[in-house]
Structures are given as C-alpha cells and as structure tokens.
Amino acid sequence: MQTKKIQTKAPSFDLDGRFEPKSINEETRTVEMVFTTSTPVRMFRFKGWSVEQFNEILSMEKDHVRLDRMMKGAPLLNSHNRNDLADQIGVVEKAWIDGEKLIGRVRFSKNKEVDAIWNNVKDGIIRNGSIGYRVHSYTDESENEEVQVKTLRAIDWEPMEMSLVTVPADHNAQVRTSSNETEHDCEIIIKNSNERIPEMKPVDTVALVSPTEADKIRKEEREKSQKIVRAVRQAKLPQTFAEEIIASNKSLEDCLIMVQEKWAESDAAKSISSATATRVDLGGGLDEVQTRREGAIEAILHRSFPMEHKLTEKGHKFHNRSAIEIARMVLEMNGTRTEHMSRNEICQRAFQSTSDFPAILEGIANKRLQAGYESVPQVFRKFAVETTLKDFKVSSVASLGEAPALEKVNEGGEIKTGVIGDTKEQYRLYTYGKKLAFTRETIINDDLGAMAKIAAAFGRAAAHLENTVAFKEAMLDNPDMADAVDLFHASHANLLTPAAFDAASLSAMKAMLRKQTDDKAQVMDLSARYLLVSAELEGAARTLLANQSTSGGFNVHGGSLELLVSAKLEAKDSYIIADPSQVEGLEYAYLEGARGLQIETKDHPDTLGVIVRAYLDFGAKVVNHRFAVFNTGA
C-alpha cells in the first residue's frame, strides 16, 4: 500500500449558487448568496492517471478554503465575463462558512447600467448565481482500492469570483464546467492504493473538459434550462418547479412533458373546457414536441378523413406513412435507435409512457371523439342552462321564479327578510363511459383509420346520450315534478287543450305563457323566444314564422320566434319556450372540473397497447314547469 502525490495542472471551475431573497437590503444594495457543496459531483479523469472518473467533494472545513480573495473584495461579474470592466457589476463584501454552506454577501454598483440587474434581483427575476473557484489540492477518500469511481475531497480550494447568471447549469449533469483561465498547479494525494501510479509528465493537464467543450456544454445546458424556465412561466407554474426539474437530469423533452403534466393538474387547466380540444402553448422546446405530435396526428387523420383534416406543413414529414413507420419515426426523434428493431419491438417501445406515441394515439382518439360529439344536433342547449355539481350526491334546486317580491318600505321602516322558495326539484350526476383499445395489432395492421372511425362513433354516442338524458327523459317524456304532477299538466297551466298547429293555437300558447303565475299568484308576463316542433311540422312552422304569408299579406307571427326542430318529438307535438333569462327551466350539469366528454389514455396490464377511456359525468332536470307551454296537437 502506498500514498502518492501527483503534481499536475487544473483549470478553474464554476459552481452554481442561489440568492437568499430575505437578505436583500435595498438601502445598501446588498444581498447574500448561498452555495451548498455537500453533494459529490462526478468529474472526468485526469490525463495520465489510470482512474477514468471520480467524485469531487469540496471540503467546508475553514482551513481548507482560501477566503482571502473573497474578503478583499472579489468581483461580482455578469455571467463570468472577465474581459471587460463593464462586466463587473459589484463586489464581494464578505464571505464565510456556515456548516456545509459557503455564504457571500455581494454589493451591487450604483451605476445606472446596473440598475436594471439590481431591480431584477429585488423582484426575484434573477435568482441564480455562480461562483468561480480553483482547487489546489485533493485527497483520495475512496472507500477501498476496488471502487471504480474514486472519491476526491478538495482540501485546498479557493473561490475566485461570484457571478450572476440567467439560468444555472444542470446540477446533475455530471460535469463541472471549466473556465478559460490559465491552468494552475494542483496536487492529488492518492491513498489506499496498491496500484502503480504512472509518472506524470509536465505536459499532462487536467482534462475535465476542454475550454471549447466546456463552452459548448454550458451553452447547451443553459439553452435547455431557458426553455424549461420559459415553459414553466407560460404555464404559470412556480419557479421552484423549474428549478426542481432542471436539477432532475432528465432530457429536455422529458422535462417539458413534466411541465405539461403539472399544468394539467393546475387550477388553470381544470378551468378550461374539455368539451373542445384545448392546448396550452408552453413555448420553446415543448412547442417542438407538441408540433411533432400534432403533425403525426394530422397525417394519420388526413389518410382516413382527407376532407375534414387538411394536411399542413407540420404533417408533411409523416404523410403517407403507415402506423408502424410513424411509430419508428417518433422513437428516432426521441433519441431511440430502431435500425435493428423488429416491428414487434418498435410497438413495444412506442407504447412506453416516455414515447410520444401514446400521446399521438390519445390525440387521434380525442379529435375524432370530439368531431363525432359535435356532429350531433343538440337543440336543448339553446334554451337550457348549464351548471356544474361538485359531487354525485342528489342536488336540490331552488327556483328563482319563487323569489320573494319586494315590499314597500315606509319612511324609517325596516326592510323585511324574504325567503326564496324551494321547489324541491332534485337530480344527480351519473357516469357514462366506454373504452377504446389501441393494440399492437392495430399498429402493425395499420388500422388506425378504422379505430379513428370507431372513436367518432363513440363521440356521437356521447352526444346522443346527452340528448336522451337532458332532452327526452327530462322534458319530452313529461316526467313527474316534485309535486307528483306531470311536468306539462293542466294544473301547471302549461298544457294547451289539444289543437291543430296553426296561427290560432300558436297565439293561444303565447298567451298562456304570458299569463303564467309564480307561487304567489303573481303574473310573470313571460315572453316566448323559441318554437320547438317535430320534423313533420317544420314546413308549417316556417310558414307561420315567415314575415309574409303565402298569400303575400302580413304574417302575425313573422320573425317573432326562433325555430327549433327535432325528430325526437311526436309528429303533432309543439312547444313554445320562454327566454331563459326570464325563468329557469331545463337545467343540465357536469361534474365540476370535468365539463363535457373526458378522455384519458392508460397503459393496460392485460393488453399490448394503450386504452383510451371516454367518459361523461352528466345529469339533467326541469327545475321549473313555468318555462314552456306544450301542445299535443289535434
């Protein structure tokens, strides 16, 4: 066993730091900067030494850190720029060791050119610092001589300057960047080693990273971090989340996906309607990922639905490609080499959550589900009121039509308390769902077009379901109200004595609606806004609502109502419906935070592929019988 000292050369290094916001002193323009150095950092080998790489630990013992330069006013620089006096934006006033931290207090210049930087520090815009340092001596602290990666502790090192930087380098990038300064003498003390340590020639130097390589790595890491920070800001997520994922050592694409997933959990995302396809643009690199996904989705849908989905520039690279070819392309774009993969292996890798492909499949299903959903007419939305319920419990609805009337208040008199009536109308949400499997066979057989058609059918089914629940069952089937009387009934004064559909019966229906009374027997004077008729009565209705009669004379009902037509009505049925702003009537609800058709993609343990689940939390009820008048015809 021997202990050996190696005399070599080493460059200076940069170490990331952080400001302490609470330490800002606006009067003196000072702030403290903290550097934590207890975590070992992987370094590459010294040329001429047999050890390929090692972990570096900066000792925080006071005798091991040369603080003289810091205590004598080391410069505070702009991004480690040392070539121009204008780049010195302040000075280090003091530096000290506190446990495992090296802390420095820096003072900013009062020059006008520095004001913008100082203001950004105060406002928390600039949060990151970096310290340049040199190591004069290491000691080997490896557990034993068998370890492949040695651990070296810097027992003599010297901070040289502090800098402000826009974005810190990745803390786990396994490289500590070197500066372009002249190299200095460095001693390495190797302990607990029986190996023969080769003699070092004077020309041998520390080859952590060459200055050119260091500049390239620094540039790449900062560009990556800038894109992450920009994405986090545009997603309105905390800055701490950006710092967390920058330090995760994940690829840019994975980091941006983390931002997207975090945004999806935020209140901002939940407030966005899911009834239409929505995307938040997080900018930078995420836009590149999103553009790639949208291009693949566009190309696949264009093959099966060329009239509905036009091909744009972003979809050209995927145009006329089979599903398996697109899977291969997105894997290659994600950095996965596929030249030796079989079709089966490509499918298996493509279905992994780290690939773009599950998101592409979800996008295909989403667009076709939505297209199918929106293709079905839903006339009830014209006069119904949409709301949300926070859970699946039975909900009771108070009718505004039964609000108390205002009473005259004599001089000096008291305003009396009124009570809003409760109609006791109740309803609840139910969940309706279906799932669609994108399997290995779907991809290999290039059947994505067929699956997209099935997805559209699911979307249409969801819209038809809403029509059934909110329109047919809640209104057209004439269900019982809370008073155990049919919705449309003579006792509710909303059922016309059966009459043929003509100008006279329409006038009678309008009059009945106007004379409707509230629970205090007060006339509500409701105006009719909509005329709802069956498919069989559409022609007659259009004639009645035309501005001129067929004989060329004035039409008394011309332009007075908006016509709604539905094949769900019986042949002779017609309704007039009041303006929803005057009286509440049909109400439909979604689960809070889950408006419309919801879509999720999940890995399925029993299927070689992914499962796209579409589900709807929905309920509906007429909460006030006064909103319409019904004529069964004669």
Stockholm file with secondary structure:
# STOCKHOLM 1.0

chainA/1-634         MQTKKIQTKAPSFDLDGRFEPKSINEETRTVEMVFTTSTPVRMFRFKGWSVEQFNEILSMEKDHVRLDRMMKGAPLLNSHNRNDLADQIGVVEKAWIDGEKLIGRVRFSKNKEVDAIWNNVKDGIIRNGSIGYRVHSYTDESENEEVQVKTLRAIDWEPMEMSLVTVPADHNAQVRTSSNETEHDCEIIIKNSNERIPEMKPVDTVALVSPTEADKIRKEEREKSQKIVRAVRQAKLPQTFAEEIIASNKSLEDCLIMVQEKWAESDAAKSISSATATRVDLGGGLDEVQTRREGAIEAILHRSFPMEHKLTEKGHKFHNRSAIEIARMVLEMNGTRTEHMSRNEICQRAFQSTSDFPAILEGIANKRLQAGYESVPQVFRKFAVETTLKDFKVSSVASLGEAPALEKVNEGGEIKTGVIGDTKEQYRLYTYGKKLAFTRETIINDDLGAMAKIAAAFGRAAAHLENTVAFKEAMLDNPDMADAVDLFHASHANLLTPAAFDAASLSAMKAMLRKQTDDKAQVMDLSARYLLVSAELEGAARTLLANQSTSGGFNVHGGSLELLVSAKLEAKDSYIIADPSQVEGLEYAYLEGARGLQIETKDHPDTLGVIVRAYLDFGAKVVNHRFAVFNTGA
#=GR chainA/1-634 SS CEEEEEEEEECCEEEEEEECGGGCBTTTTEEEEEEECCSCEEEECBTTSSCCEEEEEECCCGGGBCCHHHHTTCEEEETTCCSCGGGEEEEEEEEEEETTEEEEEEEECCSHHHHHHHHHHHTTSCCEEEEEEEEEEEEECCSCTTCSSEEEEEEEEEEEEEEEESSCCCTTSSCCCBCSSCCEEEEEEEEEECSCCCCCCTTCCBCSSCHHHHHHHHHHHHHHHHHHHHHHHHTTCCHHHHHHHHTTTCCHHHHHHHHHHHHHHSHHHHTSCSSSCCCCCCCHHHHHHHHHHHHHHHHHHHHHCTTTSCCCGGGGGGTTCCHHHHHHHHHHHTTCCCTTCCHHHHHHHHTSTTSSHHHHHHHHHHHHHHHHHHTSCCGGGGTCEEEEESSSSCEEEECGGGCCCCCCCCTTCCCCCCCCCEEEEEECCEEEEEEEEEEHHHHHTTCHHHHHHHHHHHHHHHHHHHIIIIIIIIIITCCBCTTSSBSSCGGGTCBCCCCCSSHHHHHHHHHHHHTCBCTTCCBCCCCEEEEEEEGGGHHHHHHHHSSBCTTSSBCTTTTSSEEEEETTSCTTCEEEEECTTTSCCEEEEEETTBCSCEEEEEECTTSSEEEEEEEEEEEEEECCGGGEEEECCC
#=GC SS_cons         CEEEEEEEEECCEEEEEEECGGGCBTTTTEEEEEEECCSCEEEECBTTSSCCEEEEEECCCGGGBCCHHHHTTCEEEETTCCSCGGGEEEEEEEEEEETTEEEEEEEECCSHHHHHHHHHHHTTSCCEEEEEEEEEEEEECCSCTTCSSEEEEEEEEEEEEEEEESSCCCTTSSCCCBCSSCCEEEEEEEEEECSCCCCCCTTCCBCSSCHHHHHHHHHHHHHHHHHHHHHHHHTTCCHHHHHHHHTTTCCHHHHHHHHHHHHHHSHHHHTSCSSSCCCCCCCHHHHHHHHHHHHHHHHHHHHHCTTTSCCCGGGGGGTTCCHHHHHHHHHHHTTCCCTTCCHHHHHHHHTSTTSSHHHHHHHHHHHHHHHHHHTSCCGGGGTCEEEEESSSSCEEEECGGGCCCCCCCCTTCCCCCCCCCEEEEEECCEEEEEEEEEEHHHHHTTCHHHHHHHHHHHHHHHHHHHIIIIIIIIIITCCBCTTSSBSSCGGGTCBCCCCCSSHHHHHHHHHHHHTCBCTTCCBCCCCEEEEEEEGGGHHHHHHHHSSBCTTSSBCTTTTSSEEEEETTSCTTCEEEEECTTTSCCEEEEEETTBCSCEEEEEECTTSSEEEEEEEEEEEEEECCGGGEEEECCC
//
